[in-house]
Amino acid sequence: MLGCGATKVYELLSHGQLVASKIGRKRLVLRASVEALLQRGGIGSTPERPKRAAPAKSHAKDAKALATAISKMPLK
């Protein structure tokens, strides 16, 4: 009904946006709490996207510049 994964459901449960009932080891989310959440506007109109790290800087130019500088050094 929610169209999200288990991790998001556990997050909603911990924030009190969903209510669950525990029967033995099973944790069942109450249908009424799901319907109430959907009536309030759901879990958000746009899904959160994880932030990606910037691509690693290429050190190839630095290595070439260093190799060139070393090769130009006078030998003793």
Buried (B, 14 or more C-beta within 10 A) or exposed (E): EBEBEEEBBBBBBEEEBBBBEEEEEEEEBEEEBBEEBEEEEEBEEEEEEEEEEEEEEEEEEEEEEEEEEEEEEEEE
